């Protein structure tokens, strides 16, 4: 049975490839202190549907390339889109500041 992992997309810059960051909390056996382990997996995203910040489920598959042996199964949660100012408005603000 194929292993499935849930994580957050940390990079979607490459074509048909995403980097998924998985954080895991563990407890030290002797000192009982909790610590976080972070692992990164490269996964195949055929339709480029996952974006940075999305929560996704990836599933183990045959090796697709040297570092890719997972494929995107589903996007669980879409990341919140932050407001991006249009280029024309930025240019108008810069002109207004120069006039002062």
ZIRADA-V400913 format. One line per field, one symbol per residue. ss: DSSP state (H for helix, E for strand, - for the rest). psi: psi as a letter, one per 20 degrees, with the letter a starting at -180 (. if undefined). burial: I if it has 16 or more other C-alpha atoms within 10 Angstrom, else O. Layout:
ss = ???
psi = ???
burial = ???
//
This chain:
ss = ---EEEEEEEE-----EEEEEEEEEEE------EEEEEEEEEEE----------EEEEEE-------EEEEEEEEEE---------HHHHHHHHHHHHH-
psi = pqpqqpappipkhqpkpqpppppppqpphgikpqrpppqpppqpngjlhprpiqprpqqqaqphagiokqqpgqogppqppqpppqhhhgghgghhhhh.
burial = OOOOIIIIIIIIOOOIIIIIIIOOOOOOOOOOOOOOOOOOIIIIIOOOOIIIIIIIIIIIIOOOOOOIIIIIIOIOOOOOOOOOOOOOOOOOOOOOOOOO
//
